[in-house]
Amino acid sequence: MMDDILPAELPLFAVWVIKAVVIFGSLISAAGITTLAERKVSAWIQYRIGPNRVGPFGLLQPLADGVKFIFKEELVPDGANRLMFRLAPMITAAPAMMCIAVIPFAGEVVIGNYNLGNLSITDLSVSVLYVGALTGLGIYGIILGGWSSNSKFSLMGAMRASAQMVSYELTLLLAILSVVLLAGSLDLRAIAESQASSAEGGIGVWNMFLQPVAFVLFIIAMFAETNRHPFDFAECEPELVGGFHTEYSSMKFALFFLGEYCAIIVMCCLVTTFFLGGYDVPFWDSAPWFIQLASFVAKAACFIFLFLWVRWTLPRFRYDQLMGLGWKVMLPLALVNVTVTGAVVSFGWSPLITPVLAVAALIPGVILFARSNPGEASLTGHALSEEGSAS
Amino acid sequence: MSSQTTNPRTTFEYKPGVPAEYEDDPIHGEVMKLNMGPQHPATHGVLQLQLALDGELMRDINPVVGFLHRGKEKTCESLGWAKFFPHTDRLDYVQPLLNNVGYALALEKLADIEVPERGQVIRVVLMEVSRIAAHLIYLGTTGIDLGAVTMFFNTFKEREKIYTILDAYTGHRMNNTYVRIGGVYSDVDETVEGMLREFLEQFEAQVDEFEGLLTGNRIWYDRNRNVGAITKEQALAWSLTGPNLRGTGVEWDLRKSQPYSGYADYDFEVPVGTIGDCYDRYLVRVEEMRQSTKIALQALDRLAKSRGAAVLAEDRRYILPPRQKVQSSMEELIHQFKIVTDLRLPKGEAYSGVESSKGELGFFVASDGTSEPLRCHIRAPGLMNVQVIPLLAEGRLFSDMVALIGSLDFVMGEVDR
């Protein structure tokens, strides 16, 4: 009976629309859930209860927050560049959301008679480049927002954010590059599948174990890339009041936060794809799509928890220490790691020896770093000012 | 004084435009003037800092105080000696009882009143508990300033226990006003002693936990080490006292050097730092919390031995008669009325300093023999701590300012008075 009414096969366009709506809607609701999770996790860490008034266990709190933001008065400060001021939150939020289009959440989705294809909005053959380009775009919103607010605190937040993004983007992409070298592809789905035990010529080991150095570097860089604590200099409440969003109110303020949380979710999806085998279910190659999806979501959720955990535990770096860490420690490490991986791939050795080689190559550097007096190693303001006057 | 120990600048230098030394430099731009505060999350109250910023570097700093000035010294002169006690609570409002004792000691010196043994021991307990509470505030707020927000909740969890105990004893959580001329208002009962002992015995483990989160943390170390370092000579020249002076390695603690309230009989040590930077000041304060715990526990032992003894001196010239006598005897009622409305201290002047959590808290009192105080001057250690900000912050990064403000540890209620 049903078969008579419904078409035997869904048109391609309809499949796209369904997937886009579902995945995009999931991202926005996941961002809302993450805000609730942030408040709940911080409450648990800090001997508090957290939101528990709206809905059972405070589950409707994100909704209440959203309604509140919409009904708040929008203020544009005197002397602000009105166009840029309005544009900035959109520029921040949009690229973060667009990245979700290429994330492979699961394999082929089959519901009843319908085969909807792979679970991702699109499979791009150069999706790594797409992601790299878009994560770099988000910073424009922060710079424009900070500059157009006509506030000194906002301007300083924007300046810090731009310098920080440039430094850590390099490390982030170099860490990705070593994974790309191993997989031999710029396609996120291919990278994810190359780590599964069913992969052709693959050894079924997650990149987390093959590329431990790149894994750690990626995790540190993604904190900086999303402007999250301990690298949240762009907002940095005790110094810059609110940083780039000091002057923002109402839904424009909420959009900045939506962008931030979307960026966190995207980064967690990326680290899952690159280093944890994506939707791979350990020891179960032929898992159905919903199990694969659950596996992916569980892995990503662990990283989201890591984001929250770190935020409420560690103190914040100082701006120059962050730059020192980025350029003097992480970038050299990433370069060594890429070199070692490149050598392993080009000589056709087993990828299993990459961690051994990478660690062996890093030992002298780590020893040198550890032997240096921490007090001297850190760049103090005095040292900076001397360098500044010397140049 | 050598040029090293004095601040070369006496006025705030800010001229709009590109500074002369950068005129040919295409990278450097104008110096920006930034008003940090008085409404700013990190200035611990209503301190205003005018900054001349060259990018992230602070070229010049001008602290502006006085936003919380309430005329406390003048209030004392118009209210009279005894009625000023509640106002001392509002000076450094994170340690009201310590301020009470400081003021009472000055009056007792002026009137030559001997405080009974048990009253002194109770005062020591109250002072040490107040010191712990004040240091907890320091640790929590500095944690927030440097991004470790959870520290604030950790320390406030402990501070809440102190408040509960003080509430049980004095009936107030803050602004207790429980010290009187000649002793304390009422005796500590066994329940409160038990609560105090329970708190103090678990507190050292809590301090270990705070240290576990911060002391060995590389980020915390880098943010505090070599930041805001001050030499011994500078610290003495700028009349720093308390943990800020001890951080430089000078062993100066009024409890040891000029013992009051029987501190000479207690066994404790004075922690000192080495180079006087923010990290040293942090370590000194953390260790002081442990030492305060030690002193308070010793004092509790003494309290257990002297139960029932007097806590208030018997000198009827300055001290209120007991309540039950007032209700039964006409002479005592008149006496009480006389003291409440017209308390006269002998002609003369006296200065007395106590080791508060911020440094030497001193009260100078002068009396002409009438019930109106001639002069009451408060030596607020916080004011000296604010004064050194330009000296320590000049030429450093903007982010160091919050570490510096946190570690110098001042309360604007006391600075502005």
Interface residues (C-beta under 8 A of the other chain):
Chain A: S42 I45 Q46 Y47 R48 K152 F153 M156 H229 P230 D232 C236 E237 P238 E239 V241 W312 T313 L314 P315 R316 F317 R318 Y319 D320 Q321 P374 G375 S378 T380 G381 H382 L384 S385 G388
Chain B: M32 L34 H40 P41 A42 E56 L57 G143 I144 D145 L146 G147 A148 V149 T150 F153 N154 K157 L213 L214 N217 R218 I219 W220 Y221 D222 R223 R225 N226 V227 G395 R396 L397 F398 S399 D400 M401 V402
